[in-house]
Amino acid sequence: MTSQELHYLSISEAADLISQKRLSPVELTQAHLTRIEATEPRLNSFITLLAYDALASAQTAEQEIQAGDYRGPLHGIPIGLKDLYYTKGILTTVGSKILRDFVPDYDATVTERFAEAGAVLMGKLQMHEFALGATSVNPHDGPAHNPWDVDSITGGSSGGSGSAVGSGQVMGALGSDTGGSVRIPAGLCGIVGLKPTFGRVSRRGVFPLSFSLDTVGPMTRTARDAALIMNVIAGYDSRDPSSANMPDEDFTAALGQSMSGLRIGIPDEFFYDIIDPEVAEAMCVATGMLGELGATVERVSIPVLNHSLAISSTILIAEAAEVHTENLRDRPQDIGADVRGRLQTGALTSAHDYLKAQRARTEFNNQMAEVMERYDILVAPTSAIGAPKINQTHIEIGGRQENALSLMSRLTRPFNICGFPTATIPSGFTSAGLPIGMQIAGRPFEDATVLQVADAYEQATDWHTRRPPV
């Protein structure tokens, strides 16, 4: 295979070849390093590139596999980590100036699990500073660039993960998702992003943003690849107080099963209040396809969704300000203006308002749980618009000027509040050639059903096979 063919293999395709000893992990890693060299000047996906270490890991993987010690589908697979995952002995900046020289003395649990699976770590990926933002326009590292249009944002905060996977620099990556930071860049970069059920994947060794909202999850080019990564990173961790003690699960088990009998709801409220007509049309076609695949699809009224932004924003910024109490006090000048402003707002949030938001969250979650007694899945657009330009502040929708950046996380927030597993998958393109994403949300701990629906839609369409021009 040529280098181009190798860097756009799916993880599952590459794993099959590696397990049969028809593809060398060293060859695969070198193909991705070549891709990074060709595209990184335009994309700015990486904060720390580990070329030498990656080749050494690939050589070790190759020796192990040749000796008959094949560890599974991630053995020898090039992956990346958002730069808030602790990596022992490797710079972990969290996209900030304050942690510019921080080198952890231990690995995050998910970092350990990738190493145990034999994955090849290519480097640490660009992000919005402290994960508090939806653009990945970083004042310290520069903006991450969208591979579909390098003048457009990737979305955030896991922007480097979105551009690296979408452009073929890595085969999969981890992002973090507090208000949509896996799903937003995945949707805008034309790839799959999964926010697992809250507590399904350990957060130990992941720099926090919001203790009651943070989740971590995979970003890949296919739903099956996301399931393969979940098989490695999911599971109980006694070192993480928020970790859910659930039985181990094969997240690929439901892939390929019929969607007959599944009940899918399309919320009437909130998601379509402010939306680009092209995105709305793509969603109409996509939900129609789900019906053709055998699911029962119907509209559902969920009025409580209209309170999503107030609940999520209050909790998120208050908890983020608590994380950064010392930074705000001692080094505010070293925090980018946009993030500093949000943290200062959070610091001014009263205990009354925070507790009121948490009480509202309980009622929100109760009402969402009642809805999910009738439906297996909820479907909604990931973003109301395609990726705006890096310096674009407003966009016209329905004759009105809307704040482009506020629209980025608007539609992802509801599923963080209730902790539902939610995937975004490619579901079309705008007339400007920018990806459109569709969210698929399921009941808590039914991540496998979410991936089943994502995979079924994926197999019936070709959106995920399209490649960016970069």
N, C-alpha and C positions, 0 to 999 in steps of 0.2 A: 504494500500500500504506500501511496505518497504521504508526505507529511500532512497535507491538507485533509486527506481522507482519515488519517489517524486522529487529528485533533477535533474532528467532528463526530467521531464514534460516540455512541452512548456508553455509559458505564457498563450496562448489561452486555452490549455487543463486545466491548473490549475484554470484559471478564471471561466471556466464553472463549475468546481467542487465547487469552493468557492461560486459562485452565487447561486448554488443549496443547499448550506450549507452541502455539502458532504465532504468538506475538510476544515480543520481549518487553518487559517493563522499562528497560533502559531505552529501547527504541521509542516507546510510547512517551516517556518523559522527555526525551530529547525533542520529539515532535512538538510538544507543548512549550518547551523552552524556546524553540525556534519561532513558534507563534507569538509568544510573549515579546521576543525581541522585535518582531515585525510590527506589532500593534501597540505595545505599551506607550511609546511616545505620544500616540494620539488618544489613548484611552485613560491612562493614569489610574489603572486598577489596583496597583500594588503600593503598599507603604514599605514593606520589606520583602525582597525577592530572595529566595534561598536556593539558588541554582546549584551550587556545589553540594549542599546537603541533600537536595532532591535527587541528584544523580547518584549519590552514595546510597540513599535509601532504595532507589530503583535497582541498583546493583545487588544489594542485599536481598531484595525481594526476588530477583531473578535467580540468585543462587539457591534460595530456599525452595522456590517452585521447581527448579531443575532437580533438587534433591528429594522431591516428593512431598514437601511440606507446604501445601497450598492451603492458605487460611480462609479463603472465601472470596466473594465477588469484589471486595475492595482491595485485594492484595495486588500491589503494583499500580494502583490507580492514582493519577495526579489530582490532588484536591487543594483547595485554599481555605483559609480561615479568616473571617472578619477580624480586624485587629483589636478585638476586645476579649478574645479567648486567650487565657494564659497558656504560654508555651515556655517550658523551663529552659532558661538560658537564651531565649530569643526575645528580641525587642517586642514590647506590647504597648503601643502608644495610646490606644483608644481614640485615635484621631486627634489627639490634643497636644498642646505645647507643654502643659503641666507634666504629663507623663512621657515626654519625649525620650527620656533615657531609662524608662522603667523596664527592667528585665526580671520576670517572675522567677521564683525559685521552685516552682512546681507547675505541673500541667493541669489544665482544666480536665474534668472527668471525660468530656467528649474528646479532648485531645488525646488522652490516654486510650480511649476506645478506638480511635482511628489508628493509633500506633499499633495496638494489639491486632487490628484487622489487616495490618500491613500496607495501609495507604501511604502514598508519597506526598508529603507536605511541600507544596511549591512556594508558599510564602503567606504573608499576612496582608489582608486586603483593605483597601481604602474604605472610609466611612465618614458619615457626618460626625462632627466633633461630639464626643461623649454619647453618641447614638441619639442625640436630641435634635432631630430634624429630618425632613423628608426629601432632601435634595442631594446630599453628598457633595455640595459645594463647600469645600473645607478651606478656611482661611490659612491653615498651616501647611496643607499638602496640595492645595489647588483642587479644582473640581474633578470628580470622576466624569467621564464622557460616555455617552450612550453609543453602543456600537452600530445602532441603526441610523444615527445622525450625531456626529461627534460635537455638534454645536448645541445639543440638547442634554438635559440632565438625565442621570440614570434613575433618579428617585433615591430615597434613602430610608433608613440610614445605612443599609447594607449595600451601598451603591457599587463599591468595588467588586463585591461578590456577584452582583447582577451583571456587570459588564464583563467580568472575567469568564463567567460561565457562558454568557450569550455569545461572546466572541471566540470561544474555543481556546482560551488561555488555560483553563482548568476544566476538568470533567464534571466537577461538582464542588460546592462550597457550602459553608455554614454562614448564615446570617443570624441576627437576633430580631425579635418582633415584639415591640411593646405597644405600638399603636398602628402597626402595619409595615414595619421595617424590613421584613422578609418579602411580603407580598407586593409592596409598592415597587421596589426595583425589579423584582421578578416580572411583574406585569408590564412595566415600561420597557424592559429589555427583552421581552418575548420568550421567557423561560418559565419553568415550573418553580413555585415556591410554596413550601408547606410550613404553616404555623401549627405545631402539634398541640394537642390538648395541654392546658396548663398543668405542669407537674410531670408530664410524660417523659421529658428529657432533662437530665440534670443540668442545673445552672451553676454548680460548684466551679469556681475558677473562671466565671464569666463576669466581667466588670458590670456592675448593676446600673440600671437607670431607674426602674420603678419596681420595687420588691413584689408588689401584688399584681403586676401586669406583665413582667418580662417573660418571654419564652424564647427558645432557640430552635432553629430548624433548618432543613436542607434546601438548597437552591440547585436545581439540576435542569437538564434539557428534556427529560421525560418523567412521567409519573412513576414508572417502574424504577428509575434510578433513585427517585426520592424514597421509595419504599426500601430499596437496598440499603440506603444510608440509614434510614430509620431502624432497620434490623440491627445495625451496629451501635447507634448512639442512644436508642431508647432503653429504658429500664430503670429500676429503682436504685437510688444512691443514698445510702444512710448518711453520707456527709453533707447532703443538701436537705435542709429542713422542709423545703417545699416539694420534694420529690414524692411522687405517688407510688405506693407499694402495690403495683399491678403485676399480674403474671406476664412473663415474656410472651411475645407475639411475633408471628411471621407476617409482616406487613405486605408481602407479595401474595399471600394465600388467596385473597379475593380478586386479584387482577384477572381479567378475562371472564369473570362470571357475568351472567345475564343481569341486566338492570330491571328485568321484569319484576314487578311487585314493589319496587322502590317508589316512595312518595316524595316528590320534590316540590317545595314551595318557593314562589317568587314574591318577595315582600312588596306590597303596594306602597308603603311609606318610605320616605327618606332617600332611598338609593337613586331615585329618578327625579328628585326635585331640581337638581342642578346637574345637567349632563349634556355633553356634546352629542348632537343627533347621530353622528356616525357611531359613537360608542353604544347608544341606545339601540340602533339598528343591528349592530353586531350581536348584542345581547339577545335581541328578539330571535335572530337566526339560530344562535347557539342554544337557547332554551327549547326552541322547536326541535332541534336535533336530539336533545335529551329525551323528548317525547317519542321521537322516531326510534330511539334505541330501546324503548320498552318501559320507561318510567312513566308514572302518572305525574303530570306537571300541572299545577294550578296556582292561581294567585292567592295570596294570604295577607290579611290585614294584621300588622304588628305595630300599633300606634306608639308603643314605648320606644321604638327605634329613634323617634324624634328627639329623645333626651340623650342620645349617645354622646354627642360632643361635649355637652356640659359635664356629664359624669366622668368621662374619660379624661378630659383636659384637667379637671380639678385634681383628680387623684394622681395623674402622671406628673404634673409639674410640682405638686407638693412633695411627693416622694423623691423626685429627682433633686429638688432643692435640699432635702435632708441628706442625700448621698454626698452632695457637694458643699455642705456647710463650711468646711475649712477652706475649700478653694475659693468660695465667694468672699470669705472673710480675709484670707491672706493673699490671694493672687487673682483678683477679679480682672486685672488688666491683661492677664495671660489667657483669658477665655474669649473666643470670638464673639463679636457683638450680638449676633442673633441668639446664640446659646446663652450668653450671659444675661440677656434681657429676659429670656424665658425662665432661667433659674432665679433671677431676682423677683420675678412675678410669683414663682412658686414659694419663695421665702416669705412673701407677704400674705400668702394664703392662710386664713385663720383656721384654728382647730375646728371651729364651728362649721365652716364651709367644707372642710375635708370630711368630717364625720357625716355631714348632710349628704355629700356625694357618695360615701360608702353605704349609707342607708338606701339611697336611691339605687345604688348598684344592686343591692339585695333584691329590691322589688323588680328591677330590670331583669335580673337573672331568673327570678321566679316566673315572670311572664314569658321569657324566652324558653324556659323549660316546659311550660305548658304548651307552647307552640310545637316543640319538638316531640310531644306525645302524639302529634298527628302527622309529623313529617320526619323522614329520615335525613333529608338534606334541604338546605336553603341555598339559593343561587342568586348572585348579585354581581354587578360590575366591580372590578377591582379599583379602577380609577375613573373619574368622570371625564377625563381627557387623555389624549396621548401626551407623551413627554414634552413639556414646554422647553423653550430655549433656556440656556444657562442663565442669562441675565433678564429673562422675561418675568415681569411681575404680574401682568394681568392678561386675561384672555376673554374674548367676547363669546358669550353663550346666550342665545335667545334675545339678542339685542342689548344685553347688559354686560358691563365689564365686571368680571369676577377675578378675585385674587387667585392667581394660578397656583401659588405655593400652598394656600389653605386647602385647595381642592385635592392635594396629593394624598393626605391621610384621612380625608373626610369619610370615605366609604369603608375603610378597613377597621376603624375603631370599634364598632359594635361587637365584633367577635373576640376582641381582647378583653372587653368588660366581662363577658360570660365564660371566657376560656375555651370556647368551642374549637375543635380542630378545623382548620380552614386552609384550603389550597387555592392558589391562583394558577390558572393555565392559559396558554395562548388561545385566543378565540377570534382573531381577526386583525385587521390593520386599518389605520386611518387612510384617507386619500393622500396624505403626506408620507405614507409608508412607515408609520410608527405603530408598534404593537399595541393591541388591545387585550386586556386580561379579564378573565371571568373567575369570580370567587365561588368556591364550593365549600360550604360549612356543614358540619355534622354534629351529632350528639357527642358529649364528652366521652373520650376513650374509644370512640368509633372512628379513629383515624384511618383504619383500613377501609372503611366504607367510603370515606372521602376520596381516598386514592383509587378505589375501584371505579367510582364515577369519573374521576379525572382521567384514568386510563381508558375507559370506554369511549369518552368523548374524543380523546386524543387519537385513538385508533380509527375513529370514523372521520377524521379531518386531517388536513396536512399542515396546519399552522405551525406545529412544532418542528417541521422539517425545513422550514425556510431559514435562510442564513443571512446575516447582516452584511452590508456592503463594505464594512471596514476591513 
